[in-house]
């Protein structure tokens, strides 16, 4: 079954519409999330990662597209979300053991 771009109506081939090469869609398909074989949101949803882990993945993936200062900031954000997930899991574990 063919897939068509919601923005321009062109057929999507290899996961991209030719209009994306002309003007990047910064809302629906921002270029810092669409490199490689999979769009980041598709990976996050496919793996059912949830909010904290999904955000960590998002920041890790986009970090490589930035300068060193912004890269550090994105990796710190990813770390923050991972730590928050760990704390939440530990609290659930403690509640279950009580």
Buried (B, 14 or more C-beta within 10 A) or exposed (E): EEEEBEBEEEEBEEBBBEBBEEEBBEEEBBEBBBEEEBBBBEBBEEEEBEEBBBBBBBBBBBBEBBEEEEBEEBBEBBEBBBEBBEEEEEEEEEEEEE
